[in-house]
Amino acid sequence: MNTVLSRANSLFAFSLSVMAALTFGCFITTAFKDRSVPVRLHVSRIMLKNVEDFTGPRERSDLGFITFDITADLENIFDWNVKQLFLYLSAEYSTKNNALNQVVLWDKIVLRGDNPKLLLKDMKTKYFFFDDGNGLKGNRNVTLTLSWNVVPNAGILPLVTGSGHISVPFPDTYEITKSY
């Protein structure tokens, strides 16, 4: 004879199985969707300073300052299975010490219901653009790319790179830092 506890257990197990199947169905309906959109990046100002790096052995390092514009329409990314987007602007470049350097310069979280059209003008970097040496001075190929993580209700967290990027040259001279 089935007791109340065994019936409750059967009902609970069946409910979990149905919810797991529904969650998988939610995931599979959006799993293969292309989440890339065109992105327009424009850099209006680049400044380079040589400052003392207090994180290491008291050497001087390059510190870059970038003013940029971002234009993108992220509306096509949002569907019923997207909670939010984590956007970030990264700089990628190579130096004689390192074959690949990647630095995150700026980030933003766009929630569902927020305005998905990015029209950002004269933005400054949110995080310091330090190089562990003098690899930014005269570097002709610093590539800025806007990427994002899609945070779904159910499923994997895809990492998507926007279809637009820009390569900018850094100056050959440093800005003079005034000391008082």
C-alpha positions in Angstrom: 0.0 0.0 0.0 1.3 3.5 -0.8 1.7 5.8 2.1 1.3 9.5 2.0 5.0 10.0 2.0 5.6 7.7 -1.0 2.8 9.4 -2.9 4.3 12.8 -2.1 7.7 11.6 -3.2 6.3 10.3 -6.5 4.5 13.6 -7.1 7.6 15.6 -6.3 9.9 13.4 -8.5 7.4 13.7 -11.4 7.1 17.5 -10.9 10.9 17.8 -11.0 11.1 15.7 -14.2 8.5 17.9 -15.9 10.3 21.1 -14.8 13.7 19.7 -16.0 12.1 18.8 -19.4 10.6 22.3 -19.7 13.9 24.0 -18.8 15.7 21.9 -21.4 13.0 23.0 -23.9 13.6 26.6 -23.0 17.3 26.2 -23.5 17.1 24.3 -26.8 14.8 26.9 -28.5 17.5 29.6 -28.2 20.7 27.5 -28.0 21.7 28.0 -31.7 20.6 31.6 -32.1 23.3 34.0 -33.5 23.8 36.6 -30.9 26.3 38.8 -32.8 25.3 42.3 -33.9 27.2 45.0 -35.7 29.1 47.4 -33.4 30.6 50.8 -34.4 33.6 51.9 -32.3 35.3 55.3 -32.7 38.2 56.6 -30.8 38.4 60.4 -30.5 41.4 60.9 -28.2 44.4 58.9 -27.1 46.8 60.0 -24.4 49.9 58.2 -23.1 51.7 58.8 -19.9 54.8 57.2 -18.3 54.1 56.8 -14.6 55.6 55.0 -11.7 54.1 51.6 -11.2 53.5 51.0 -7.5 52.4 47.4 -8.0 55.9 46.1 -8.8 59.6 46.9 -8.5 59.3 50.8 -8.7 59.8 50.9 -12.4 57.9 53.3 -14.8 55.1 51.9 -16.9 52.9 53.1 -19.7 49.4 54.3 -18.8 47.0 54.9 -21.7 43.9 57.0 -21.7 41.3 56.6 -24.4 38.1 58.5 -25.2 35.8 56.5 -27.3 32.3 56.3 -28.8 30.2 53.1 -29.0 27.1 52.6 -31.2 25.3 49.3 -31.2 21.7 48.0 -31.3 21.5 45.0 -29.0 17.7 44.6 -29.4 18.0 41.4 -31.5 20.0 39.7 -28.8 17.2 40.0 -26.2 14.6 37.3 -26.3 12.5 35.5 -23.7 15.5 33.5 -22.5 17.9 36.4 -21.9 18.1 38.0 -18.4 20.9 40.4 -19.0 24.0 41.2 -21.0 27.4 41.9 -19.6 29.2 44.1 -22.1 32.9 44.9 -22.0 35.4 46.8 -24.1 38.8 45.2 -24.3 42.1 46.2 -25.8 44.3 43.6 -27.4 47.9 44.2 -28.5 51.3 42.6 -28.6 54.7 43.8 -27.3 58.2 42.4 -27.5 57.8 41.0 -24.0 54.4 39.4 -24.5 52.9 38.0 -27.7 49.3 38.8 -26.5 48.1 41.4 -24.0 44.4 41.8 -23.2 43.1 44.5 -21.0 39.4 45.2 -20.1 38.9 49.0 -20.3 35.2 49.4 -19.7 32.1 47.4 -18.9 28.3 47.7 -18.5 25.4 45.5 -17.5 22.3 45.8 -19.7 19.2 44.3 -18.0 16.1 43.1 -19.8 13.8 46.1 -20.0 16.7 48.6 -20.2 17.3 50.5 -23.5 19.1 48.0 -25.7 20.4 50.7 -28.1 23.9 51.9 -27.2 24.7 55.4 -28.2 27.6 56.3 -26.0 29.7 59.4 -26.8 33.0 60.6 -25.3 33.3 57.7 -22.9 36.4 57.4 -20.8 37.9 54.1 -19.7 36.5 52.7 -16.5 39.6 50.8 -15.6 43.3 51.8 -15.9 45.0 50.9 -19.1 48.4 49.9 -17.7 51.1 48.1 -19.6 53.7 46.2 -17.6 56.6 48.1 -19.2 56.7 50.5 -22.2 54.8 48.5 -24.7 52.1 51.1 -25.5 54.5 53.8 -26.7 54.5 53.8 -30.5 52.4 50.6 -30.7 50.6 50.8 -34.0 48.2 47.9 -33.5 46.0 48.2 -30.4 42.7 46.6 -31.3 39.5 47.6 -29.4 36.7 45.1 -29.4 33.3 45.1 -27.8 32.2 41.7 -26.5 29.4 40.5 -24.2 28.3 37.5 -22.1 24.6 36.6 -22.5 23.1 35.6 -19.2 20.1 33.3 -20.0 17.3 32.1 -17.8 18.2 28.5 -18.7 21.3 27.2 -20.6 24.9 28.0 -21.3 26.6 31.5 -20.9 27.8 32.3 -24.5 30.7 34.7 -25.0 30.0 36.8 -28.1 32.3 39.3 -29.9 30.7 42.1 -31.8 31.2 42.2 -35.5 33.0 45.6 -35.4 36.4 46.4 -34.0 38.9 49.2 -34.4 42.7 49.3 -34.4 44.3 52.5 -33.1 47.9 53.6 -33.0 49.4 54.9 -29.8 51.5 58.1 -29.8 55.3 58.0 -30.0 55.7 60.5 -27.2 54.4 60.8 -23.6 52.3 63.5 -22.2 54.2 65.6 -19.7 53.0 65.0 -16.2 53.2 68.1 -14.0 54.6 67.6 -10.6 54.2 70.4 -8.0 
